[in-house]
C-alpha cells in the first residue's frame, strides 16, 4: 500500500502500489519529527514502508525545561550531545532504523568532509511570528550556502531513492528560519529528483466546520489516523525531556506542554498536502538575500550580469537622453525622462529581486561607468552628454538614485529580540500547532 503517492482522485485513501513505499522526512531540530509527524512515521513503519528521517540541526539553541538538566542551559555543545541522545531514543521508540543528521557522512555530498549545521535560533517578532536572529552563527543552518544544503539532501535522496519527501509548508509552520530553510531545501531536492513533495498541514486535526470539510474534500491532502500508534508516539515524546512535557488530559487523552506553559492535545490524525509545483519555494526570512543562497561562482556571475545590465542601460540612456518631443506646443524632454526612469527601474528592480546592496552597486558601476565613458569628447570634439540641462540631469540623476537605493533599508517591521528559541511555545492563532 502507498500513502504518499501523487494524488489521483481521493488522495486521502491509500492505493495499491507495485513497490514498497520509501518516505524521507526532513526536519529542522530533534523532536520536530515526533511532534509533527511521529504518528505518521510509526504508521508507515507498521505498514511495511521504509522511513528515513533527516534532522538538519542538533537544536543547540533550544530551551531546557527540567531543573535537573539546568547545566545544559548555558552549554550549547553539551545540549547538542544530549539532544542527540534524546532523538536516538525517540527513533527507537518509533521504530526508525535510518536516522541521519544533515552534514554527517551518510547525509553529505560525496567527497566533502562532514560538517555540523548549527541551530540558527530565532526571535519572536512583535507581529507574533518567528524571525531570524541578529547574531547568526557562521556555522548556522541559515548561514550555510543554500546549494550546499540542497546538495547534502540530494545525496540522501540518491541513497534512499524515496517515493515521497515530507517536510514543512512554505512558512515552516510558524516562520522559524530553520524550518523555512528546511522547506526550501527539501522542496528543491525533491524537485531535482522528480520525487513528490508533501507538506505538513499544521493544525489540521483541530480544524472544524468549513475548514475541516475543505480538508476532507481536498484530493491533495493525505490524512493519517495515528491513534493506533499513540502509545509509541507518547513514549518517543517523553524522551525529549529538555523540550517538552507529556501531560494527561481529560478523557484519557495526552497532551504536550511547551516551555512557557502552552498545552497542545496530541492529534488523532496527521495531515499532509501534496505540493504539485515545488518551484514555488518559501520566501526568504527577512534580512537574508537571494545572493546569500548562491555559491561563490553564482555570486560572481550575478555581479558580472549586474554590471553588464547597468552598462547596457547606461549606454542606451546616454544616447537617448537628449531626445525631446513637442507636445501641445511645448518641448518635452522625453528622452531624459525615459532614461532616468529606466535607470531607476533597473536599480530598484535589482535591489528588490536580489535584496542585496552588492548587486545594486554592481548595477550602478556599469550604469555610471558607461555614462562616464560616453561622456568623453570624441575625436571631433563632440560629446554624447553636452553641458546642458538634460546632460547635467543624466550625469547626476542616476548617481543620486543609486545612492538612495543603496541606502534604503529593508525594514524588518516589529522585530523584537527575545531569548533564543528553537520551538514554539504559544500559537499565533488557534488553528496552529507547535511545529519546531
Secondary structure, DSSP 8 states (H G I E B T S, - for coil): -BSSS---S-TTS-B--SS--EEEEEESSTTHHHHHHHHHHHHHHHTT-EEEEEES---TT-----GGGGGGTT-HHHHHHHHHHHHHHHHHHHT--EEEETTSGGGS-TTS-----B----EE-TTSSEE--SS--TTBGGGS-HHHHHHHHHHHHHHH--SEEEE--TTTTT--HHHHHHHHHHHHHHHHHT-EEEEE-TTGGG--HHHHHHHHH-TTEEEEE-GGGHHHHHHHHHT-TTT-EEEE-GGG-EEEE-TTS-EEE--SEEEEEEES-TTS-----TT--TGGGS-HHHHHHHHHHHHHHHHHHHHHHHHHTT--EEETTEEE-HHHHHHHHHHHHHHHHHHHHH--HHHHHHHHHHHHHHHHHHHS--TTS--SS-SSHHHHHHHHHHHHHHHHHHH-----TT----S--SS-SS-SSTT-----
